[in-house]
Amino acid sequence: MGNDGAPGPKDRTDFDQRLAAARHRAGLDKSNSVGEPQAEGRNSFSLAMRLGAEMVAALVVAVAIGYGLDRLFHTSPWFMIGFVPIGAIAGFRNVVRTMGTTQKD
């Protein structure tokens, strides 16, 4: 460190080397060409699972709300029938929004 407390050039290169080593150990370094296809496949699989979960979660919440309103107002399938398309639209909207953010990355 210099006299003013700022890190010097030697401290900076040491930090950069330690950071690069830690990123490599954690699998965050994209320059690793050997593990890149496996990481790409893993990322694609996790994205597909996330999109599926988004869609299913939206539908489950919509059906639960519809079922609860049907029980509350004694209107057996009508609220549930009405909320299923709303849940499907919400799930599809979440999927499109998620895909839009991954396309930018």
Summary of the structure (lengths in Angstrom):
residues: 105
radius of gyration: 24.5
end to end distance: 36.7
largest distance: 77.4
contacts: 243
relative contact order: 0.09
helix: 79%
strand: 0%
